[in-house]
């Protein structure tokens, strides 16, 4: 008597457990340029080393090698990415990374040489130029992302670094009584040094992102287990993160000294860390966490200002107590430092889990 198809299929699956997995991920295997792409794709679909053991393999990498070998291909296969070193950034990319900082520095120089209406025009033109340059730079290089970004919240956070401390100080004392005049010692102080340092730090951020991506790709080529890869990439992530913070601290000290303004290291360093981690997570396919944390941070800063103004309403004076207590201890800088610091720590913990996975460093066209 002829055996039922279901029983026959079950017997074949038991004899060849990889065949069913190969059928489910055939598109991934056919498009992969090497077994590493398949390993990253399997991890993205929840396949772990323990899962690989059920397919009679010691780890995901060994399973991926068999799957890669069993998929027929026409003609020559593409060269393995690890056979050639990661190319350095091109000259055009380097110049594009420097452009936001250069334009911001030029704008600040013009603002110091003008007054009145010409200063307002120069500020508007400079802001537009820096925004366009930054938008163009973010569409290329290691910080480019295919998903929608949180530019609105980023603009708010940078805008708060420019005007927020002055507004908060005025709000605590019953102001503001006038609009900002663009100076650091006016009735509504404007802190230009932190924003200039952040703009100049875009180039180091690009370099750090390139180092991290290239280093992670090399670790992926040399690792044999997913746990080994994660353990080797985590120090790389922390090292490049610390390298960027060091570069930002140096730029912050230089801009503060040149402009003769307070450098405001706590809130600027935490803001820079927050923006870098958010961008790295977005680039590597984890934009949801970046959006959530940036939105929450911006909302916290806005809420701090709103409570000070709401506290002026009859019977609402208690609303100002938390912010006034924080300002009394840490000054106006305590609000953005606390908000951005908590957000940066949250994203760093999340990045240490997500960006140390192999699937975060595979081509998005093949694994996502």
C-alpha positions in Angstrom: 0.0 0.0 0.0 1.3 3.5 -0.9 2.4 5.6 2.0 0.4 8.8 2.7 2.1 12.0 1.5 2.0 13.6 5.0 3.9 10.7 6.5 6.4 10.6 3.6 7.0 14.3 4.0 7.5 13.9 7.8 10.0 11.1 7.2 12.0 13.2 4.7 12.0 16.2 7.1 13.3 13.9 9.9 16.0 12.5 7.6 17.0 16.0 6.4 16.0 18.6 9.0 17.8 21.4 7.1 15.6 21.0 4.0 12.5 22.5 5.6 14.5 25.5 7.0 16.1 25.9 3.6 12.7 26.0 1.9 11.4 28.7 4.3 14.4 30.9 3.8 15.2 30.2 0.2 15.0 33.8 -0.9 17.5 34.8 1.8 19.9 32.0 0.8 19.6 32.7 -3.0 20.4 36.4 -2.5 23.2 36.0 0.1 26.7 36.8 -1.0 28.2 34.5 1.6 27.2 32.3 4.6 27.6 35.3 7.0 24.6 37.0 5.3 22.5 33.8 5.9 23.7 33.6 9.6 22.7 37.2 10.2 19.3 36.7 8.4 18.6 33.5 10.5 19.4 35.4 13.7 17.0 38.2 12.6 14.3 35.5 12.3 14.9 34.2 15.8 17.2 31.3 15.0 19.8 30.9 17.8 22.6 28.4 18.5 20.3 26.3 20.5 17.9 26.2 17.6 20.7 25.2 15.3 21.4 22.2 17.5 18.0 20.8 16.6 19.2 20.9 13.0 22.3 18.9 13.9 24.7 21.8 13.9 26.8 23.3 16.6 25.9 26.9 15.9 24.1 29.2 13.5 27.2 29.9 11.5 27.7 26.2 10.7 24.0 25.9 9.8 24.3 28.9 7.5 27.4 27.4 5.7 25.4 24.2 4.8 22.4 26.2 3.7 24.7 28.4 1.5 26.4 25.4 0.0 23.1 23.6 -0.8 21.5 26.5 -2.8 22.3 26.2 -6.5 23.7 29.3 -8.2 24.2 30.2 -11.8 27.6 31.5 -12.7 30.2 32.8 -10.4 29.1 33.9 -6.9 29.9 37.4 -5.7 33.1 37.9 -3.9 33.0 37.7 -0.1 32.9 41.0 1.5 35.8 40.1 3.9 38.1 39.3 1.0 38.6 43.1 0.5 39.2 45.7 3.2 36.4 48.1 3.9 37.0 51.1 1.7 37.8 54.4 3.5 35.3 57.3 3.2 35.7 59.1 -0.1 36.9 62.7 -0.3 33.4 63.9 -1.2 32.0 62.1 1.8 34.6 63.7 4.1 33.9 67.2 2.8 30.1 66.6 3.1 30.6 65.5 6.8 32.6 68.7 7.5 30.1 71.0 5.7 27.5 71.4 8.6 30.2 72.4 11.0 31.9 74.8 8.6 28.6 76.5 7.7 27.7 76.8 11.4 31.1 78.3 12.2 30.7 80.8 9.4 27.2 81.7 10.6 28.5 82.4 14.1 31.3 84.5 12.8 28.8 86.6 10.7 26.5 87.0 13.7 29.4 88.4 15.8 30.1 91.0 13.1 26.5 92.3 12.5 23.8 93.9 14.6 20.1 94.6 14.2 18.2 93.5 11.1 21.4 92.2 9.3 22.0 89.9 12.2 18.5 88.5 12.0 18.9 87.9 8.2 22.3 86.3 8.7 20.8 84.0 11.4 17.9 82.9 9.2 20.2 82.3 6.2 22.7 80.5 8.3 20.1 78.3 10.0 18.7 77.3 6.6 22.1 76.6 5.2 23.2 74.4 8.1 19.9 72.5 8.1 20.1 71.8 4.3 23.8 70.7 4.6 23.0 68.4 7.6 20.0 66.9 5.7 22.2 66.3 2.7 25.0 64.8 4.7 22.6 62.4 6.5 21.5 60.9 3.2 25.0 59.6 2.5 27.7 57.7 4.4 27.6 55.5 7.5 24.9 57.7 9.2 22.4 57.4 6.4 19.2 55.6 7.0 16.4 54.4 4.8 13.7 54.9 7.4 12.0 58.1 8.4 13.9 60.0 11.0 12.9 62.0 14.0 14.1 65.4 12.7 11.3 67.3 14.5 12.4 66.2 18.0 16.1 66.6 17.1 15.5 70.2 16.1 13.7 70.8 19.4 16.6 69.3 21.4 19.2 71.4 19.5 17.0 74.5 19.8 16.7 74.0 23.5 20.5 73.8 23.7 20.5 77.2 22.0 17.7 79.0 23.9 16.4 76.7 26.6 18.7 77.5 29.5 18.1 81.2 29.1 14.3 80.8 28.9 14.3 78.5 31.9 16.3 81.0 34.0 13.9 83.8 33.0 10.9 81.7 33.7 12.1 80.9 37.2 12.5 84.6 38.0 9.2 85.6 36.5 10.3 86.4 32.9 11.0 86.6 30.1 10.4 90.3 29.5 11.9 90.5 26.0 13.0 88.4 23.1 16.5 87.0 22.8 19.0 89.5 21.2 21.5 86.8 20.1 24.0 87.4 22.8 25.2 85.3 25.7 24.9 88.2 28.3 21.5 89.6 27.2 18.2 89.4 29.2 17.5 86.1 27.4 20.9 84.5 27.0 21.7 82.5 23.8 24.3 79.8 24.2 25.9 79.4 20.8 29.0 77.4 21.8 27.2 74.1 22.5 25.3 74.2 19.2 28.5 75.0 17.3 30.3 72.1 19.0 27.5 69.7 18.1 27.6 70.9 14.4 31.4 70.5 14.3 31.1 67.0 15.9 29.1 65.7 13.0 32.4 64.8 11.2 33.8 62.8 14.2 30.4 61.1 14.5 30.6 60.0 10.9 34.1 58.7 11.5 33.0 56.8 14.6 30.1 55.2 12.8 32.4 54.1 10.0 34.8 52.6 12.4 32.0 50.7 14.2 30.4 49.4 11.1 33.7 48.2 9.6 34.9 46.7 12.9 31.6 44.9 13.4 31.8 43.5 9.9 35.3 42.1 10.5 34.2 40.6 13.8 31.3 38.9 12.0 33.8 37.4 9.5 36.0 36.0 12.3 33.4 34.8 14.8 32.1 31.3 14.9 29.2 31.7 17.4 26.6 34.4 17.9 27.6 34.8 21.5 31.3 35.3 20.5 30.3 37.9 18.0 28.2 39.8 20.6 31.0 39.7 23.2 33.5 41.0 20.7 31.4 43.8 19.3 30.2 45.2 22.6 33.7 46.7 23.5 33.9 48.1 20.0 30.5 49.9 20.4 31.6 51.3 23.8 35.0 52.3 22.4 33.6 54.2 19.4 31.0 55.8 21.7 33.7 57.0 24.1 35.8 58.2 21.2 32.9 60.5 20.0 32.3 61.8 23.4 36.0 62.7 23.7 36.0 64.5 20.4 32.8 66.4 21.4 34.4 67.4 24.7 37.4 68.8 23.0 35.3 70.7 20.5 33.1 72.0 23.3 36.1 73.4 25.2 37.5 75.0 22.0 34.3 76.7 21.0 33.6 77.9 24.5 37.1 79.4 24.7 36.9 81.0 21.3 33.5 82.5 21.8 34.0 83.4 25.4 30.8 81.6 26.5 30.0 78.9 29.1 30.8 75.5 27.5 27.9 73.8 29.4 29.5 70.3 29.2 26.9 68.2 31.0 23.9 68.9 28.8 25.9 69.1 25.6 27.7 65.8 26.1 24.5 64.0 27.1 22.7 65.6 24.1 25.5 64.5 21.8 25.5 61.0 23.2 21.7 60.8 22.8 21.7 62.0 19.2 24.6 59.6 18.2 23.0 56.5 19.7 19.6 57.4 18.3 21.1 57.7 14.8 23.2 54.5 15.1 20.1 52.5 16.1 18.1 54.0 13.3 20.8 53.2 10.7 20.9 49.6 11.9 17.2 49.1 11.7 16.0 49.9 15.3 14.3 53.3 14.7 11.4 52.6 17.1 13.5 52.9 20.2 15.2 56.1 18.9 11.9 57.7 18.1 10.4 56.8 21.5 13.4 58.1 23.5 13.9 61.3 21.5 10.2 62.1 21.8 10.2 61.4 25.6 13.3 63.6 26.1 11.9 66.5 24.1 8.6 66.2 26.0 10.4 66.2 29.3 12.2 69.5 28.4 9.0 71.0 27.2 7.1 69.9 30.3 9.7 71.5 32.5 9.2 74.9 30.8 5.4 74.4 30.7 5.1 73.8 34.5 6.9 77.0 35.3 4.4 79.0 33.3 1.5 77.0 34.4 2.5 77.5 38.0 1.6 81.2 37.6 -2.0 80.4 37.4 -4.0 80.7 40.6 -3.7 77.6 42.8 -1.1 76.0 40.5 2.1 77.1 42.3 2.8 73.5 43.4 3.6 72.6 39.7 6.8 74.5 39.7 8.3 72.8 42.8 10.1 69.9 41.1 11.7 72.1 38.4 12.6 74.9 40.9 14.2 72.3 43.2 16.3 70.9 40.3 17.4 74.4 39.2 18.3 75.3 42.8 20.7 72.4 43.0 22.1 72.1 39.5 21.2 75.4 37.8 19.1 75.6 34.6 21.5 73.1 32.9 20.2 70.4 35.2 17.0 70.0 33.3 18.4 69.2 29.9 21.3 67.3 31.5 18.9 65.0 33.4 16.5 64.5 30.5 19.2 63.8 27.8 21.3 61.8 30.3 18.5 59.4 31.1 17.6 59.1 27.4 21.3 58.5 26.5 21.7 55.8 29.2 18.5 54.1 28.0 19.6 54.0 24.4 23.1 52.9 25.3 21.7 49.9 27.2 19.4 49.2 24.2 22.2 49.6 21.7 24.5 47.2 23.7 21.8 44.5 23.1 20.6 45.3 19.6 23.8 46.6 17.9 25.8 43.6 19.0 23.6 41.2 17.1 24.8 39.9 13.7 21.6 40.8 12.0 22.2 44.5 12.8 25.3 44.5 10.5 24.0 42.6 7.5 22.8 44.3 4.3 19.3 45.5 4.9 18.3 44.3 1.5 19.1 40.7 2.4 18.2 40.3 6.0 15.3 42.6 6.6 
